[in-house]
Amino acid sequence: MSGLRGQVDEARGRLAQARRVAVLTGAGISAASGLPTFRGPGGVWEEFRPEELATPVAYARDPHRVWAWYAWRYRMACEASPNRAHELLVALERAVGDGFLLVTQNVDGLHRRAGSQRVVELHGTLHRARCEACGERFALPPPDRFVPPPHCPRCGSRARPDVVWFGELLPAAAYRVAHEAFQAAEVALVVGTSAVVEPAASLGRVARRAGAYLVEVNPEATPLTPLAHLSLRCGAVEGLELLLGTQPS
């Protein structure tokens, strides 16, 4: 226990001194808000198969079924509230300032609702649609007024969820910003992600190779664990409270 306490103290000290901090979050950070993860026990992919609902082929085959699933997830995201882990990252951003970047694989929008400003949503968001014809992005109406599929306010064509599906490339500009932040980071946090979905999973390795102090927070070991200076085997709220919460006097 004393060894872990010493490691946590070192991580807290490095975070307090760092002027460049990059954070990667996954579904685990929203678990305490009541949103299911994807790959862990009870995760979304235990009940649904990705190729049936989260691929371009699935959408082309049955867009109404895919939209019904995303409308369900959109409603859940809107009904959820940011949790303590989201709030702690907002406080970290304020402390670090311009050298901070939060990169999330999540599409639930909870980081922005918590107050995070320097955010890159690598996989898009449930709160927007993208026109299939002209590419216009637009916000969805509140869930109680949303009847899928939506149609583009500019050209009237059907729109798809504004998320990155399996088999699609990440937005190049967004990934470039994320990669540059992790490459430049003094401290990198990887929170609540299985570290298996590429290329986002590589960001922690990018930071470690560039000399960053790397901290992982996840209940289970991941491919990133052997590279981390500190791996906290716990949920996001508990882990970020240890790293960023107020220490008892």
N, C-alpha and C positions, 0 to 999 in steps of 0.2 A: 504493500500500500504506500509506504514511504517513497518507493521508487517512482510510482505513478504520480504521486503528489509533486515530486520534484520535476518530473517531465511536464506536468500541467503548469507548474509555476514558470518553467522556462518558456513554454509556449505563450503564456500570458505576457511575460516580459517582452518577448519578441514582437507580439502584436502591439503592445503599448509603444514600442519604439519604431515600428515599421511605418514608412511613408508610402509604400506601395503594397497593397493587399489585394489578392484576387480570391474570389470565392466561387465554387461550383456547387450547386445544389441539385438534388434529385427528388423523387417522389417521397422519400423518407421524411423530408422536412415538413411536409403537409399532412403526415399521418396523424399528428396530434390535433389537427383541425378536422379530423373525421374523414379525410379523403383516402381511399385505398391506394396502396403502393401497387407496383406492377409485377415484380418478380418474387417478392417474399411470400411467406405463408399468408393465404387469404388475399393475395394480390389479384389484380384485374385479369391477368393472363391465365389464372387458374380456371376462370369461368368463360373467358372469351379467347378466341384464337386471333392473333394479330392479322393474319392473312385474310380473315373474314371481315375485318372492320377497319383496319388501319393501313391500307395499301391503296395505291391508285387503281389496281385491278378490282379490288373489292368495291370501290366507289363506282367504277364504270359498270360493274355488274348489277349493283343494287344501291343506287344513291340514296333512296329513301330509308333503307335499313341503316346505312352508315350514318345518315343525318339524325335518325332517331336516337342512335347510340350517343352521338356527340351532343345532342340536345339534352339528354339525360345527364351527361357529365358536366355540361355547362350549367345546368340547374344546380347540381351538387356543388360546383365551385362557387356559384353565387350565394348559396345558402351557408357555405363555410365561412369562418372568420380566421384571419391571421392569428397565429399562436405566438408564444413567447420566443420561439426560435426566430421567426420572422422579425419580431421586434428587436431582438438583440443584434441582428444584422443591420437594421436601420441605424441603431446606435453606433455600431462599428463604422458604418459609412460616414456618419457625421464626425466621428473622431478622426478618421483618416483623411477625409476630404477628397480632393481631386485624384489622388492616387489609388482610389478604391474602385473596384469593379465587381459586380455580382453577375455571374453567368448562371442561368438556370435552364435545366432541361424540362422544367414543369410548364404546363400550359394553363394552370389554374388562375393565374393573375394575383395570387395572394401576396407576393412580394411587393408589387406596386400598391396594392390596397393597404399594406402595412406602412407604406411611406418610403420604400426604397426608390431612389432616383436614378442611380447609375446601374441600370439593369440591362442585360442582354438576354432576351428570351429566345434561346437557340432553336427551340422546336415550335415556335409560334405561340398562339394563344387561343383558348376556347371562346374568347369574348369577341372575336372578329370572324368575318367571312371574306373570301377572296373570289372575285368574279372569274368564272371559267373562260370568259371571252376577252375581256379587256384588262383583267388583272387588278381592277379597283378593289381596295381593301376598305371595309366599313364595319362599324360596330354592330353587333346584334342587339335587338331590343331586349328589354328585361324578359326573363324566362316565362313569366306568366302571359306575355304578349307575343312570344316567339312561336311561329308555326313554320317548321322547316318543310322544304328547303327555302332559304332566302333568295332574293333576286336583287341584282345589282341596281343601286339607285341611279347609276349613270347610263347604262345601256339596256337594263331590263333582263339580262341573261341570268341563268341560274348561277349561284355561287357555291363554292365548296368551303369546308372548314379551313381556316387559315392556320393550319398546323403542318408540320413536316411528317409525312408518312414514311413507313418502312419502304426502302427502295428509292427514296428521294434524297437529293443532296441538301445539306444545310445551306441557308443563305450565305453566300460567300463573304459579304461585307460583315455580317454579324460574327461569323467564325473568325475572320481576320482580327477583329477587335478583341475577341475573347483570347485568341492565341497570343496576341501581342501583350495583353495584360498579364497572362500567366507566365510568359517568358520574362517579363520585367519584374515580377513580384518578388518581394523580400519574404513574404509569408503567403502561403496558399492554403486555403481550407477547402476540403472536399467533404460535403455533408449530405448524408442520406441518399447516396447513389451507389448502385451495384458496380459501377465502373466497368461495364461491359459493352455499353452502346457507344460505338465509335461514330464520329471522331471526338465527341465530347469527352469520352473516357480517357483520351490521351492528354487532356489538359493538365492533369496532375503530374504526369510524367514529364511534360514540357517544363513545368515549373521546377520540378526536382532536378532535372538535368541542367537547368540554368542557375542552380544554386539556391533556390528558395527553401525555406524551412516549411516542410509539408506536414499538415495535420489532416487526419481522416477521422470522421465521426460516422460510425455505422454500426448497427447491432451485430453484423456478421462480417467476417473477413472478406476482402475483395481482392482482385488482382493488384490493386494499388497498395495493399497493406504492407508487403515487404519493402516498399520504397519509402514509406512514411516515417518521419522522425517520431511522430506520436500517433497512435491509433487508439481511439476511444471506442470501446465496444458498448455502445449505448445509443439511445435514440437522440434525435437532433436537439430536442429541448434540453435534456439533461447534459449532453455534450457541450452545447453552446453556453449553457449556464456556467459550466465549469470553466470554459475558456474566456467568456466575456461578461459574466455576471459579476455583481459586486461581491468582493471577498469579505468574509466576516472579519471584524476587527478583533 
